[in-house]
Amino acid sequence: MSVNGPHILVVEDEPSQREVLSYNFESEGFNVTQAENGDDALMFVRETAPDIIVLDWMLPGVSGIEICRRLKSRPETRDIPVIMLSARSEEVDRVRGLETGADDYVVKPYSIGELIARVRTQLRRVRPASVGQVLSYDDIKLDAETHKVSRAENPLKLGPTEFRLLSTFMEKPGRVWSREQLLDRVWGRDIYVDTRTVDVHIGRLRKALCTHGGEDPVRTIRGAGYALG
């Protein structure tokens, strides 16, 4: 499993189907959280803010349609892509799912390979580095596939953690990340690291970015965290 791989929330009440999905996504480098009902799904979204959600329509308690409606109505979660899974193949159902806010609609039974491809398509919007795209910000370039970073055409040497930090910042320039959010994204949700460790690696990242001169592009927002630009 890739520590900095995309975080996907799989919401499916059928245990065998949930395990198949989780196994295949983990095999592709995703970090997977599982939920078996709507209430758990909403709780996990609040706690971990996944990069993408694969959501079954038919769930006990809160339905997938209602979960999607709630997520898309809230500013803090409306940009998380939702792929709806459903045995309902009628056009009216597909339209209803999409009108509720789902970013894609996949009818059961489906091909795992096709579902993974659809997930990657949605991720290109929200986590482009995770699918190998080159990121640019001002005079900084980051190539996730070759693991190379440059500033003003000068190659920079970054450690793995600093590379993941920069990748996170460059995917959403201007966004303020708290230390806790950076720990989840860069180190992983299951690894205990003191929040002060974030400050140490931010310092190393700043030093690397300014190796050949130029202003420090990483801002410290007192009491809130860090942001690029």
Buried (B, 14 or more C-beta within 10 A) or exposed (E): EEBBBBBBBBBBBEEEBBEBBBEBBBEBEBBBBBBBBBBBBBEBBEEBBBBBBBBBBBBEEBBBBBBBBBBBEEEEBEEBBBBBBBEBEEEEBBEBBBEBBBBBBBBEEEEBEEBBEBBBBBBEEBBBBBBEBBBEBBEBBBBBEEEBBBBEEEEBEBEEBBBBBBBBBBBBBEBEBBBEBBBBBBBBEEEEBEEEBBEEBBEBBBEBBBEEEBEEBBBEEEEEBBBBE
